Structures are given as structure tokens and as C-alpha cells.
Amino acid sequence: MDAIVDLHLHTLASDGRLSPTELINLVANRGLKVVAISDHDTTEGLAEAYQAAAAFPDLEIIPAIELSTDIPDDEIHMLGYFLQYEDEEFQGILRRFRAGRVERGRSMVEKLATLGKPVEWERVQAIAGDGSVGRPHIALAMVERGYFKEPKEAFYDYLGRNGLAYVERQKMTPAEGVEMLARVGGSAVLAHPANLPDLDNKVAELKEAGLVGMEVHYAQYKPETVEYLLEIAQRHDLIPCGGSDYHGLGNSGEPLPGLGVLGPPLETVERLAEVSRKLAAAC
């Protein structure tokens, strides 16, 4: 049976290819009942999403975000749900993160030119539009130039963590990300964790910092992976979350049916909301 909850969606506000209005229309037509707009390091898409959702009274929008955090030789993405996202201190931090994305993007484009894969910075900016600049925008520019068939191919040798054109940017540790989300009433959830090394110990460390959930019902995971992650979540008393991580970039493996195919039950939303109410009361 199709899911009715999707807690991981991206829009043009970051590196998705649909506007918030287009995404809301899409999820409503797919029969979803609760969705989270979880753009990278920004909540700029939420106002438009709420406005669009007014046409669908049965659709609930959860204010969310996906933060990039750093560990040695890797990164961890941290989702936060039911944020008091208009907090000015919180927004100030996000603005600094987004400025760092622009600086990093420009530097990566400069590196690509020296590697024989030039793209125009102006084109990357045009693809990003008003959204938070990210590596997928550079990947799309590389596809346009004919270097690759799909955006994800650009990450293998060039844009990925160990890629030839990769450039670091300002980030925080996972524990700092959890604490930052908690300060604005956000329930912190570990995103797409299946490939993280030493996952069990990492989850235990983050639980000490205030982690309340982890993605389990993730549309790109096979059933055996979901089962493995569910066991870890239950062992550490974490809320099993999930969604499609839908961007609409045109990569194979991210077809339209990815929306609403696999997601957590409604009980997950209720549990996240209860945690956030307690965090907000303590703020």
C-alpha cells in the first residue's frame, strides 16, 4: 500500500527542481496527507508551500530543514522537524551557511576549469535561481555541457566528497546540528544513514546529544536495508522516520513514483510533534 507521509522533500529553494507550489500540487495529487519541506540549509520555500497548501485542506505541511554537518572524511545530514523556523538567530546562521555554499560553488567551478570540464558560474547561478546553491546545480550545468548523461555521474569523480573538484565549506558537527535544531524546537533526525561507517556507535553518540529519530523508511532503500535500520532505531529508542528525498533532478532511480511509495506511518508524525512541543516549551 502506498504511503501517505513523506518527510523528506526538496524544492527550488535549495537543490530541488520544482517550485514549492509545484511540489505541493504534486504530492497532493499523489494522495499524500503529511509532508515535510526539508530543503538544504534553508526554510525559504516554506511560505510559498503553505500558501499552495491552502488549496488542499487535508494536506499537512511540516516545517523542516536538512542541515549538512561534518565528520572526518565524510558528512552527515541532519533533518529537523516542526521548527520554530522564523527565529532570527536561527535564520542568521542559515544565511551564513548559504553564503558559504556560494563561495564553495564558485571555487568548485574554478577547479573544474583547470580539470578540463569548464562550466559557466553564471549558468550555475541561473540554474539555482533564488535557491541555496548546491553541488547538484553544478552537476546540472555539467550535464548541459554534455560531460555526463545524469547529474549523479558528475559526483563520482568530480563533485563528491573525494572528487577532484571538491571544496570544503563552513559546516558544524552532527552534535552541534542536533543542538541547533533543538534550540528552535526541532526534532533532530539522522538522514539516509545506511552507508555511514560504525553506524551503531555513531547513533549512540548522537542520541546523547539529543537525536530523536533516524530515517528508516527511505524510498531508495531495499527492504533488507529498511529492516536493518529499523532494528538499530528500535535498539536506541529512536523514532523511525523516512521519505522519498525527492529532488526531481532527472537521475535514474528517482522516478515520479518515488513519491509516496515508502514512508513512515502517521504515528511517526505524532511522535515527532510531541518531542518538538517539549523542546519548544523548554526554549
N, C-alpha and C positions, 0 to 999 in steps of 0.2 A: 504494500500500500504506500502511496506517495506521502511524503512528509508534509506537514503544514507549518513547520517552523524552520527558518533559515537564519542563523545567527552570524553569517559571515558573507557580506556583500560589499562590493566596491562600485564607486561611481566616478564620473569625470572630476569630482573634487580631488581625487588622487589619481590612481592609475587604472580605473575602470574606463570603459568606452561608452557607457550610457550615462545620460544626464540623470540626476535624481528622479525627475519626473518620468523619464522613460523606464527607469528601473522599477519604480513603484507600479506603473501600469503593467509592466511585465509580470511582476510577482503576483499582483492581484489577479491577473488573467490566468496564472498558473494555479490558483487556488490556495496560495499561502495565506496564513492568518496572522502570523507574528514574524517580523523580520527585523534584523539589526543592520543599519547602515554603519559599516565599520571601515571607513577609509583610513589610509595610512597617514598618521601624524596630523590629522585634520578632522574637524567636525563641520567644515564649511558647507557640506552637502545637506545637512540636516534640515535647515529652514525650508528649502525647496521640497525636500522629501515629505515633510509634514504638510505642506500646502497641497502637494499632489495627493496625499493620502486622504484628504478631506472628501474626495470623491468616492472613497471606499471605506465606509464606516465600520466594516467588520475587520479591517486590517489594522493591526497594532505595529507601530514603529518604535523600536528600542534605540535610544541614543547610545552610540557606541564608537569605538576607535580601535585601530590596530597600531600599536607602538612598536618601533624597531629598537631592540636592545642588544647589547654586545656581550659576548663571551670570547675567550681566547680562541682564535682561528674559526669562529663561527658567529652566528647571530640567532637570537631567539625573538620571535614576535609575540607580543603580549596583547591580548584583546581585553577591552574594558567595557562593561555594560551598565546601563542605567546611570550614566554620568550626569553630574550637575555641570554640564559642559560649558555653560556661559560664565563660569568662574574666571575672572580676569587674569589671575596669576597663572592658572592652567593654560589659558589662551596665549599668554605671553611666552610660555615655554614652547608651545606648539609653533608659534611664529618663528622662534629661533631655530627650531628643528627644520622647518620648511626652508628657511634661508640657507641652512646647511645643505639641504638637498639641491638647491640651485647651484651652489658653489661646487658641490661634488659632481653634478651633472656636467657642468661646463668643463671641469678638469678631465672627466672621462671622455668627452668629445675631443678634447685636445690630444689625449692619449691615442684615441682611435685614428686620428690623422697621421700620427707617427707610425702606426701599425699598418698603414695601407688600407684602412677602412674608414675613410672620411665621411662624416655626415655634417650637415649644417646645424649649428647651435640654434639658429633662428627657426629651423624646421622642428627641432625637438621642442622648443618653447611653444610653437604653434600647435603641435600635437597635444601637449599638456594643457594648452588653453589657460583657464583660470585655476586649474588644479595644481596640487602639490607635485612638483617634478620628481619623477622616479625613473629607475632603470628601464622599466617597460616602455617608457616613451622613447628612450634612445633605441631600444630594440625595434620598435615600430619604424623608426626612421631608417634603421639598417635594413629592414625588410623592404621598405620602399626603394632603397638604393639597389636592391637585388642581391645583397650579400647572403641573405637567408630566406627560406620559404616561410618560416614561422618565427614569431618573436622569441619563443623559448630557446631556439637554436642559438641565438646571439649570446645567451648566458653561458653556454658550455665552455667556450674558450676565451670570451672577451669580457662579459659583464658580470659573471658570477663572482662569488667571494674570492676565488683563486684565479679569476680571469686576468688576462693580460692588460685590460684597460680598467680594472677595478681601482677605485679610490675610496678610502675611508671617509667617514663624515662623523660629526658630533652625535654621540649616542649616550645611552645610560645603561647601567647593568640591569639584568632582569629584576633583581630585588628592588632597585630604585624605581623601575617601571611599575611594579606592584604597589609600592608605597605612593607613588604619584597618583595612580588611579584611585587608591583608597581615600586620598585627601579630597577628592571630588565625588565621593560616594560610589565609585565604580567597582564592580565585581571583577577581579582580575582573573583571566582565563588563559592558559597556555595554548598558543595556536599551533596547528599542524605539527605535533611533537614526534611523530613516528620515527623520524630519522635522527633525532638528537642522540648523541652518544651518552652512555651512562644515564639513561632516562630516569630510572627509578630513584637514584640518588639526587639527580637534579630536581625532580619533583618534590622530594622530601625537603630539600633546601628552600625551594620557593614556597612551600607550604608554611615553613617557619616565618617567611617574610610576609605572608598574608594571601598567598594564592588560594582561590576558592574553587577553581574548575580547570578542566583541560578538554581540548577538542578530542572527541572520540568518534562521533557520527559525522565523519568528514567525507564529502561526496567523492573524493579522489582515492579513498582507501578501500582495499578489498575487505571482504567480511572477516577474514582471519586477522587482519590488522585492527579492525574495529574491536574484535573480541579481546585481543591482546591489550589494547589501550583501555578498554573498559575494566579489565582486571586490575590494571595499575590505578586507575581512578578510584575504584572501589576500595583498594587497599589503603589509599591515602585519604579516604573520605572526601574526595573532590567531586564536584558536580560535573557529570558527563555532558559536554556541550557539542556543538558542531554546526555545519552548514556547507554550502557549496564553494565558498571562496571564489565567487563568480566575478570575473573581470570583463568578459566579453572581448578578449584580445584577439580571438581567432585562432588560438592554439588548438591542435587536436587534443582530445581529452577534456575539453571544456565546451561541450556542445550545449545547446539550449536546454536539453532535458536534464542537465546537471542541476538546474534549479528545482528544488523541491523533491528530488529523488531520495535523498538521505538526509535526515536531520533529527534532532533530539525531540523528545516528547514535550508537550506543554508543561509538564511538571518541572522541567528544567528552567523554563522562564519564571515560574513562580518562585523557585528556589533562589535564582539569581536576584530577583526583585527583593526578596526578603533580606538577603545579605546586604544589598545596597541601601535598603531602608535603615538598617542598623548602622552601616557606615556613615550615612548622611546624618543620622541623629548624633553621632559621635564627633562630627566635624566641628 
